[in-house]
Amino acid sequence: MDKNFYITTPIYYPSAKPHMGHAYSSIIADFFARFKRMDGFDVHFLTGTDEHGLKIQRAAEKKGVKTLEFCDELSKTFIDLSKTLNLTNNDFIRTTEDRHKKSVQFLWNELKKNGDIYLSKYSGWYSVSDEAFYNNDEIEDLDDKKVAISSKSLVEWVDEESYFFKLSKWEKPLLKFYKDNPDFISPKSRKNEVISFVKSGLKDLSVSRKSFSWGIKVPHDDNHVIYVWLDALTNYMSALNYPQVDDELFKKFWPASIHLIGKDILRFHAIYWPAFLLAAKITPPKKVFGHGWILSNEEKMSKSKGNILDPIEIIDQYGLDPLRYYLIKEVSFGNDGNISQDKLEDCINSDLANNFGNLCQRVISFTIKNCSGKIPEKINFEKDDLDILNKYKENLSKIRLEIDNQNINFYIDYIINSLFEANKYFNDQEPWKKKDNPLRLNTIVYSTLEIVRKVSFLLYPIIPQSSLKALKIFNLTEKDIDFTSIGDNTFLKQGNSINKINILFNKIEKKND
């Protein structure tokens, strides 16, 4: 079995400071990366910034600074965000790096060598905001302005010399590729959208611009810069040292296991990108997952609407792990998710403070008081104990399968149900009434402590800092976290001392409480 796993976020466009959508994509990617490492995989996790194009150039000009200086400043905010979100990315790539430039120009030459690039003239609609070309049927009038129907971004008419990629040539090969690789596009609703679009007919794609200079030059033609999406998409390979296809990093991790992206850039990743790769005789990635948008008051967050929730401000107020947990739980993965501070506070109180935090504190206090602060040595599992403990081993394969299908909703529901069952088990068994039966009392305590350990392992990809705090109860560290061991009912060393821990999650006092 292949135990290598390569996951990528979209590389973020640093025209403004990071917002909650960026945080969401990164947190989800980190969740998968942490889970796979926990399950024994060699993981490569990439994020970064896409720094070329007219939009960036104009933003820098407006600010009155050099374009690279502008990129340096904003890219740093995304690097800082990665640290703030406690991401475990192995690499952070910038498209202004030399390693990326070399990869892009090599890919361009491969496409040209294979007869898939030609010089002609482009006339049509272009959105600077989206860095995308649109057909006439994708444009509408809005407030006396031309906008893209899908994004509502302003478009402008472009009429200039351009290099083209023979996208039309790859219409049938793409459809065959989708058929042969049914899991390439997820979720299924997005797959259907892509296939429908391709079947409607593909036109050759303009892949260079002469009207601006901020980008990677077309090899042997400095009058043109390479279209930002051909440039940007190549980052997934340039981070693996492409074109050195014999490089250990490239051989180990390409094709990528999954590109995690927002649904608004699905076309670029699910149509253009595999077409470029097939044309260059490179295996496309195994999967592209287009997740939904993070909404505020049922609207997509945007600077113009003034409804952006700043992830840094939320973290400063509530902490990182509560935000990570809330975004993973509240947003049904693959769909749009409407978030609010009020719902965040409810989530902290119900799931984290009352459910997980309360279970930890109850069993610690009881163990210290009734078991001399040690993991009980003499135990004898009965049916009630094994019924709840064995569920974890029985569900290992199911959990792996659901994660491989990106079913985060199953994972989080499984944890919530496990915590509910654990609290119910402790209440129903009433160990405080078993003081005249020390063997039974010890077994109940040991079983509950094991459940706390198992759940803490499961929570690690979601709330790593809080999970590690909980594991300090048992003097366990990050190195001890192993997914398979969740099926072990006697992982905890009997007779070892346990530690008190501070309250994991402070309950939020609601204004209307």
Summary of the structure (lengths in Angstrom):
residues: 513
radius of gyration: 26.0
end to end distance: 53.1
largest distance: 89.5
contacts: 1684
relative contact order: 0.11
helix: 51%
strand: 16%
